[in-house]
Amino acid sequence: MLAQQRQQAILERVRSHGGVRVADLVRELGVSDMTIRRDLEVLAERGLLEKVHGGATAVGPGSTEEPGFTAKSARQQQEKEAIAREAAKLVRPGTAVALSAGTTTWALAHHLIGVPELTVITNSIPLAEVFHRNPRPDRTVVLTGGVRTPSDALVGPVAVAAIRRLHVDTLFLGVHGMSVRAGFTTPNLLESETDRELVAAAHRLVVPADHTKWNTVGISTIAELSEADVVVSDAGLPEDARTELAERAGELIIAEGSS
C-alpha cells in the first residue's frame, strides 16, 4: 500500500470512528509503529486530524461553524446520492412533504421531480430552484420566505409564521449533526427555531444524514433522536451509531450502494 493510500485509509477510519489508536493501525495496516506515527504527523500538519497520546482524533467543527451550501455540497457526494435515492422511496404521489435546507435534501429533491401531484414545502432557495427548473402542472411548491443563512436556508419570524399553520405528511430534515447527547442539531440558532416548526408541522419525521454527521454537534438541538420516525444513512455509519439509532429512532435504513 502506498503512503497516500495508507493515509487515506487512516483518515477515513478517523472520520468514521472519531479517533484511532496507533497500535490498532499497526496491526490492521501491517506496517511499523514509526510509519503510522509519520502518517499521523503528515495528516496533522495538513489539519485533517489532531494527534493525541497513542493515536489521533477527528478535527471537529465548532458548534457554531456553518459552511456554505457550495462547500457542503462537495462533501460525501456518493453517500448523499445513495441516501437520497433511498429516502425518495418513502414519498407517495399525492402527498404533502416538507424539505428543510441541506445538501442531502437538495439531492433528494432531484429524485422527487417526477412524483405526481406532490405538494412541497421548503425553506431552501436551492431546493425550490430544483423544482422550478423541472416544472409540473400537478405540483405545488411553497417557499417560506425569511432571512437567508450561509447555507441558503430561509429562517426567522417570517419563515416560522409561514410554517406554523401548515401540516405535511412527511418532513425530510437536513441536519448538521446527530448524537445521543444532543440529538439532531444545527449551528444556526434561527435555523433551529425554523426547523422545530417544520418538525411540529409533520406527521412523520425522516432524517437523511450521512455517517459524518454522527457525533457532530451544532449549538442548537432541533429534535431528539427518538423523535425521528426514520433515519436514512449510509454504509459508513459506525456500528455504535447503528445500535443507538436503531434503539432510539423508529427505523434505521442503510442506503444500498453507499460504500
DOKELO-911299 format. One record per residue (C-alpha): residue number from 1; residue in one letter; chain; x, y, z. Coordinates in nm, 4 decimals, padded with zeros to 6 digits, m for minus. Example, Ala and Ser with C-alpha at 12.3 -4.5 7.8 and 13.67 -1.06 7.14 Angstrom:
DOKELO-911299
(site 1 'A' 'A' (01.2300 m00.4500 00.7800)) (site 2 'S' 'A' (01.3670 m00.1060 00.7140)) 
This chain:
DOKELO-911299
(site 1 'M' 'A' (00.0000 00.0000 00.0000)) (site 2 'L' 'A' (00.1367 00.3415 m00.0982)) (site 3 'A' 'A' (00.1765 00.6111 00.1683)) (site 4 'Q' 'A' (m00.1055 00.8176 00.0158)) (site 5 'Q' 'A' (m00.3410 00.5183 00.0142)) (site 6 'R' 'A' (m00.2475 00.4332 00.3727)) (site 7 'Q' 'A' (m00.3047 00.7889 00.4900)) (site 8 'Q' 'A' (m00.6430 00.7974 00.3175)) (site 9 'A' 'A' (m00.7387 00.4736 00.4942)) (site 10 'I' 'A' (m00.6322 00.6247 00.8274)) (site 11 'L' 'A' (m00.8273 00.9423 00.7624)) (site 12 'E' 'A' (m01.1433 00.7502 00.6679)) (site 13 'R' 'A' (m01.1198 00.5484 00.9905)) (site 14 'V' 'A' (m01.0779 00.8653 01.1974)) (site 15 'R' 'A' (m01.3803 01.0239 01.0335)) (site 16 'S' 'A' (m01.5917 00.7106 01.0789)) (site 17 'H' 'A' (m01.4982 00.6356 01.4395)) (site 18 'G' 'A' (m01.3943 00.9740 01.5739)) (site 19 'G' 'A' (m01.0430 00.8547 01.6549)) (site 20 'V' 'A' (m00.7780 00.5833 01.6100)) (site 21 'R' 'A' (m00.5050 00.4174 01.8137)) (site 22 'V' 'A' (m00.1550 00.3709 01.6758)) (site 23 'A' 'A' (m00.1452 00.0092 01.7956)) (site 24 'D' 'A' (m00.4673 m00.0748 01.6084)) (site 25 'L' 'A' (m00.3423 00.0855 01.2868)) (site 26 'V' 'A' (m00.0105 m00.1029 01.3077)) (site 27 'R' 'A' (m00.1989 m00.4316 01.3332)) (site 28 'E' 'A' (m00.4606 m00.3537 01.0662)) (site 29 'L' 'A' (m00.2302 m00.1979 00.8064)) (site 30 'G' 'A' (00.0690 m00.4244 00.8649)) (site 31 'V' 'A' (00.3304 m00.1501 00.8953)) (site 32 'S' 'A' (00.5611 m00.0302 01.1711)) (site 33 'D' 'A' (00.4745 00.1925 01.4634)) (site 34 'M' 'A' (00.7099 00.4595 01.3255)) (site 35 'T' 'A' (00.5402 00.4529 00.9833)) (site 36 'I' 'A' (00.1973 00.5098 01.1375)) (site 37 'R' 'A' (00.3300 00.7938 01.3519)) (site 38 'R' 'A' (00.4810 00.9604 01.0444)) (site 39 'D' 'A' (00.1465 00.9246 00.8633)) (site 40 'L' 'A' (m00.0364 01.0841 01.1554)) (site 41 'E' 'A' (00.2164 01.3667 01.1605)) (site 42 'V' 'A' (00.1589 01.4345 00.7892)) (site 43 'L' 'A' (m00.2202 01.4341 00.8305)) (site 44 'A' 'A' (m00.1997 01.6544 01.1403)) (site 45 'E' 'A' (00.0194 01.9084 00.9597)) (site 46 'R' 'A' (m00.2485 01.9273 00.6874)) (site 47 'G' 'A' (m00.5120 01.9948 00.9533)) (site 48 'L' 'A' (m00.7039 01.6754 00.8748)) (site 49 'L' 'A' (m00.6803 01.5226 01.2236)) (site 50 'E' 'A' (m00.5457 01.6010 01.5693)) (site 51 'K' 'A' (m00.2632 01.3957 01.7205)) (site 52 'V' 'A' (m00.3144 01.2762 02.0778)) (site 53 'H' 'A' (m00.1169 01.0443 02.3043)) (site 54 'G' 'A' (m00.1225 00.6989 02.1475)) (site 55 'G' 'A' (m00.3245 00.7919 01.8400)) (site 56 'A' 'A' (m00.5315 01.0661 01.6766)) (site 57 'T' 'A' (m00.8813 01.2125 01.6848)) (site 58 'A' 'A' (m01.1033 01.3853 01.4323)) (site 59 'V' 'A' (m01.0849 01.7602 01.3987)) (site 60 'G' 'A' (m01.4370 01.8516 01.4999)) (site 61 'P' 'A' (m01.6061 02.1670 01.3706)) (site 62 'G' 'A' (m01.7079 02.4322 01.6202)) (site 63 'S' 'A' (m02.0667 02.4201 01.7365)) (site 64 'T' 'A' (m02.1451 02.7429 01.5503)) (site 65 'E' 'A' (m01.9394 02.6792 01.2362)) (site 66 'E' 'A' (m02.1692 02.6864 00.9351)) (site 67 'P' 'A' (m02.0166 02.6008 00.5952)) (site 68 'G' 'A' (m02.1801 02.7486 00.2857)) (site 69 'F' 'A' (m02.4048 02.5445 00.0577)) (site 70 'T' 'A' (m02.1410 02.5068 m00.2146)) (site 71 'A' 'A' (m01.8780 02.3831 00.0303)) (site 72 'K' 'A' (m02.1145 02.1300 00.1861)) (site 73 'S' 'A' (m02.2428 02.0031 m00.1486)) (site 74 'A' 'A' (m01.8906 01.8846 m00.2395)) (site 75 'R' 'A' (m01.8730 01.6523 00.0621)) (site 76 'Q' 'A' (m01.9805 01.2847 00.0694)) (site 77 'Q' 'A' (m02.1477 01.3113 m00.2724)) (site 78 'Q' 'A' (m02.1741 00.9364 m00.3281)) (site 79 'E' 'A' (m02.3243 00.8796 00.0158)) (site 80 'K' 'A' (m02.5720 01.1639 m00.0203)) (site 81 'E' 'A' (m02.6872 01.0383 m00.3585)) (site 82 'A' 'A' (m02.7448 00.6869 m00.2224)) (site 83 'I' 'A' (m02.9312 00.8253 00.0783)) (site 84 'A' 'A' (m03.1456 01.0456 m00.1473)) (site 85 'R' 'A' (m03.2444 00.7510 m00.3666)) (site 86 'E' 'A' (m03.3495 00.5507 m00.0612)) (site 87 'A' 'A' (m03.5349 00.8392 00.1022)) (site 88 'A' 'A' (m03.7298 00.9095 m00.2176)) (site 89 'K' 'A' (m03.8894 00.5653 m00.1857)) (site 90 'L' 'A' (m04.0735 00.6957 00.1210)) (site 91 'V' 'A' (m04.2697 00.9529 m00.0827)) (site 92 'R' 'A' (m04.6078 00.8634 m00.2321)) (site 93 'P' 'A' (m04.7857 01.0568 m00.5096)) (site 94 'G' 'A' (m05.0493 01.2999 m00.3931)) (site 95 'T' 'A' (m04.8887 01.3785 m00.0577)) (site 96 'A' 'A' (m04.7537 01.6930 00.1052)) (site 97 'V' 'A' (m04.3859 01.6865 00.2005)) (site 98 'A' 'A' (m04.1544 01.9387 00.3613)) (site 99 'L' 'A' (m03.7833 01.9554 00.2818)) (site 100 'S' 'A' (m03.5644 02.1586 00.5122)) (site 101 'A' 'A' (m03.2446 02.3190 00.3872)) (site 102 'G' 'A' (m02.9417 02.0994 00.3289)) (site 103 'T' 'A' (m02.7316 01.9360 00.0604)) (site 104 'T' 'A' (m02.8733 01.5874 00.1262)) (site 105 'T' 'A' (m03.2301 01.7157 00.0994)) (site 106 'W' 'A' (m03.1207 01.9009 m00.2149)) (site 107 'A' 'A' (m03.0051 01.5676 m00.3606)) (site 108 'L' 'A' (m03.3404 01.4195 m00.2564)) (site 109 'A' 'A' (m03.5302 01.6940 m00.4393)) (site 110 'H' 'A' (m03.3855 01.5723 m00.7693)) (site 111 'H' 'A' (m03.5401 01.2311 m00.7060)) (site 112 'L' 'A' (m03.8822 01.3823 m00.6377)) (site 113 'I' 'A' (m03.9276 01.5889 m00.9542)) (site 114 'G' 'A' (m04.1099 01.3009 m01.1244)) (site 115 'V' 'A' (m04.3530 01.2298 m00.8398)) (site 116 'P' 'A' (m04.7064 01.3297 m00.9493)) (site 117 'E' 'A' (m04.9450 01.5517 m00.7535)) (site 118 'L' 'A' (m04.6871 01.6470 m00.4947)) (site 119 'T' 'A' (m04.7052 01.9488 m00.2642)) (site 120 'V' 'A' (m04.3611 02.0616 m00.1479)) (site 121 'I' 'A' (m04.2909 02.2998 00.1403)) (site 122 'T' 'A' (m03.9331 02.4205 00.1750)) (site 123 'N' 'A' (m03.7293 02.6949 00.3382)) (site 124 'S' 'A' (m03.4382 02.6359 00.1000)) (site 125 'I' 'A' (m03.3697 02.8516 m00.2040)) (site 126 'P' 'A' (m03.1604 02.5845 m00.3878)) (site 127 'L' 'A' (m03.4309 02.3204 m00.3293)) (site 128 'A' 'A' (m03.7036 02.5470 m00.4626)) (site 129 'E' 'A' (m03.4899 02.6092 m00.7716)) (site 130 'V' 'A' (m03.4664 02.2345 m00.8396)) (site 131 'F' 'A' (m03.8436 02.2133 m00.8714)) (site 132 'H' 'A' (m03.8654 02.5459 m01.0563)) (site 133 'R' 'A' (m03.6246 02.4179 m01.3251)) (site 134 'N' 'A' (m03.8304 02.0985 m01.3613)) (site 135 'P' 'A' (m04.1934 02.2207 m01.3581)) (site 136 'R' 'A' (m04.5033 02.0009 m01.3422)) (site 137 'P' 'A' (m04.8613 02.1330 m01.3680)) (site 138 'D' 'A' (m04.9746 01.8984 m01.0904)) (site 139 'R' 'A' (m04.7069 02.0094 m00.8390)) (site 140 'T' 'A' (m04.7311 02.2917 m00.5836)) (site 141 'V' 'A' (m04.4146 02.4382 m00.4316)) (site 142 'V' 'A' (m04.4277 02.6719 m00.1311)) (site 143 'L' 'A' (m04.1136 02.8684 m00.0390)) (site 144 'T' 'A' (m04.1473 03.0019 00.3135)) (site 145 'G' 'A' (m03.9610 03.3304 00.2875)) (site 146 'G' 'A' (m03.7395 03.4622 00.5656)) (site 147 'V' 'A' (m03.3808 03.5705 00.6295)) (site 148 'R' 'A' (m03.1118 03.3879 00.4316)) (site 149 'T' 'A' (m02.8358 03.1944 00.6145)) (site 150 'P' 'A' (m02.4875 03.0950 00.4847)) (site 151 'S' 'A' (m02.6340 02.7528 00.3914)) (site 152 'D' 'A' (m02.9106 02.9212 00.1870)) (site 153 'A' 'A' (m03.1867 02.8418 00.4366)) (site 154 'L' 'A' (m03.4668 03.0915 00.4953)) (site 155 'V' 'A' (m03.5174 03.1377 00.8681)) (site 156 'G' 'A' (m03.6537 03.3755 01.1288)) (site 157 'P' 'A' (m04.0002 03.5122 01.2176)) (site 158 'V' 'A' (m04.1308 03.5229 00.8586)) (site 159 'A' 'A' (m04.0381 03.1588 00.7971)) (site 160 'V' 'A' (m04.1776 03.0490 01.1337)) (site 161 'A' 'A' (m04.5083 03.2293 01.0742)) (site 162 'A' 'A' (m04.5433 03.0702 00.7294)) (site 163 'I' 'A' (m04.4797 02.7190 00.8605)) (site 164 'R' 'A' (m04.6867 02.7432 01.1782)) (site 165 'R' 'A' (m05.0231 02.6998 01.0036)) (site 166 'L' 'A' (m04.9128 02.4206 00.7717)) (site 167 'H' 'A' (m04.9494 02.0430 00.8049)) (site 168 'V' 'A' (m04.7476 01.7949 00.5984)) (site 169 'D' 'A' (m04.7364 01.4184 00.5706)) (site 170 'T' 'A' (m04.3590 01.3880 00.5870)) (site 171 'L' 'A' (m04.0689 01.6156 00.6742)) (site 172 'F' 'A' (m03.7220 01.5368 00.5414)) (site 173 'L' 'A' (m03.4965 01.7146 00.7871)) (site 174 'G' 'A' (m03.1418 01.8051 00.6896)) (site 175 'V' 'A' (m02.9116 01.8213 00.9926)) (site 176 'H' 'A' (m02.5635 01.9423 01.0745)) (site 177 'G' 'A' (m02.5013 01.6652 01.3250)) (site 178 'M' 'A' (m02.6555 01.3928 01.5375)) (site 179 'S' 'A' (m02.5554 01.2405 01.8694)) (site 180 'V' 'A' (m02.7076 01.0593 02.1650)) (site 181 'R' 'A' (m02.6476 01.3546 02.3952)) (site 182 'A' 'A' (m02.7576 01.6424 02.1704)) (site 183 'G' 'A' (m02.9947 01.4763 01.9226)) (site 184 'F' 'A' (m03.0237 01.6347 01.5765)) (site 185 'T' 'A' (m02.8508 01.9715 01.5724)) (site 186 'T' 'A' (m02.7691 02.2810 01.3667)) (site 187 'P' 'A' (m02.5026 02.5530 01.4084)) (site 188 'N' 'A' (m02.7583 02.8289 01.3438)) (site 189 'L' 'A' (m02.9960 02.9333 01.6228)) (site 190 'L' 'A' (m03.2560 03.0857 01.3905)) (site 191 'E' 'A' (m03.2477 02.7822 01.1638)) (site 192 'S' 'A' (m03.3056 02.5600 01.4655)) (site 193 'E' 'A' (m03.6204 02.7542 01.5540)) (site 194 'T' 'A' (m03.7488 02.7277 01.1961)) (site 195 'D' 'A' (m03.6687 02.3569 01.1764)) (site 196 'R' 'A' (m03.8523 02.2897 01.5015)) (site 197 'E' 'A' (m04.1630 02.4415 01.3462)) (site 198 'L' 'A' (m04.1225 02.2082 01.0489)) (site 199 'V' 'A' (m04.0962 01.9114 01.2874)) (site 200 'A' 'A' (m04.4153 02.0218 01.4629)) (site 201 'A' 'A' (m04.5978 02.0520 01.1292)) (site 202 'A' 'A' (m04.5118 01.6982 01.0139)) (site 203 'H' 'A' (m04.6931 01.3713 01.0729)) (site 204 'R' 'A' (m04.3699 01.1777 01.0026)) (site 205 'L' 'A' (m04.0085 01.2866 01.0538)) (site 206 'V' 'A' (m03.7406 01.1415 00.8254)) (site 207 'V' 'A' (m03.3764 01.2386 00.8778)) (site 208 'P' 'A' (m03.1439 01.1698 00.5806)) (site 209 'A' 'A' (m02.7915 01.2038 00.7202)) (site 210 'D' 'A' (m02.4577 01.0583 00.6106)) (site 211 'H' 'A' (m02.2160 00.8907 00.8517)) (site 212 'T' 'A' (m02.0007 01.2016 00.9033)) (site 213 'K' 'A' (m02.2905 01.3642 01.0885)) (site 214 'W' 'A' (m02.2597 01.1134 01.3736)) (site 215 'N' 'A' (m02.1164 01.2720 01.6912)) (site 216 'T' 'A' (m02.1040 01.6127 01.5215)) (site 217 'V' 'A' (m02.2825 01.8634 01.7445)) (site 218 'G' 'A' (m02.4181 02.2054 01.6481)) (site 219 'I' 'A' (m02.5045 02.4722 01.9011)) (site 220 'S' 'A' (m02.8794 02.4100 01.8982)) (site 221 'T' 'A' (m03.0930 02.0961 01.9130)) (site 222 'I' 'A' (m03.3750 02.0601 01.6594)) (site 223 'A' 'A' (m03.5136 01.7278 01.7831)) (site 224 'E' 'A' (m03.4163 01.4284 01.9936)) (site 225 'L' 'A' (m03.3113 01.1075 01.8204)) (site 226 'S' 'A' (m03.6298 00.9434 01.9492)) (site 227 'E' 'A' (m03.8451 01.1927 01.7586)) (site 228 'A' 'A' (m03.7299 01.0573 01.4207)) (site 229 'D' 'A' (m03.9603 00.8031 01.2624)) (site 230 'V' 'A' (m03.6910 00.7101 01.0101)) (site 231 'V' 'A' (m03.3189 00.7816 00.9808)) (site 232 'V' 'A' (m03.1601 00.7125 00.6413)) (site 233 'S' 'A' (m02.7805 00.6874 00.6426)) (site 234 'D' 'A' (m02.5006 00.5152 00.4506)) (site 235 'A' 'A' (m02.2775 00.2107 00.4885)) (site 236 'G' 'A' (m02.0050 00.4163 00.6561)) (site 237 'L' 'A' (m02.2175 00.4625 00.9678)) (site 238 'P' 'A' (m02.0258 00.3072 01.2621)) (site 239 'E' 'A' (m02.1711 00.0088 01.4478)) (site 240 'D' 'A' (m02.2201 00.2039 01.7707)) (site 241 'A' 'A' (m02.4197 00.4649 01.5807)) (site 242 'R' 'A' (m02.6314 00.1952 01.4161)) (site 243 'T' 'A' (m02.7067 00.0449 01.7550)) (site 244 'E' 'A' (m02.8033 00.3765 01.9115)) (site 245 'L' 'A' (m03.0180 00.4882 01.6183)) (site 246 'A' 'A' (m03.1888 00.1502 01.5848)) (site 247 'E' 'A' (m03.2805 00.1647 01.9529)) (site 248 'R' 'A' (m03.3831 00.5309 01.9702)) (site 249 'A' 'A' (m03.5335 00.6187 01.6306)) (site 250 'G' 'A' (m03.8352 00.4441 01.4833)) (site 251 'E' 'A' (m03.6388 00.2858 01.1970)) (site 252 'L' 'A' (m03.2837 00.2948 01.0615)) (site 253 'I' 'A' (m03.2328 00.2462 00.6867)) (site 254 'I' 'A' (m02.8840 00.1973 00.5416)) (site 255 'A' 'A' (m02.8793 00.3024 00.1773)) (site 256 'E' 'A' (m02.7577 00.0427 m00.0713)) (site 257 'G' 'A' (m02.4614 00.1312 m00.2888)) (site 258 'S' 'A' (m02.3246 00.3791 m00.0345)) (site 259 'S' 'A' (m01.9972 00.2079 00.0468)) 
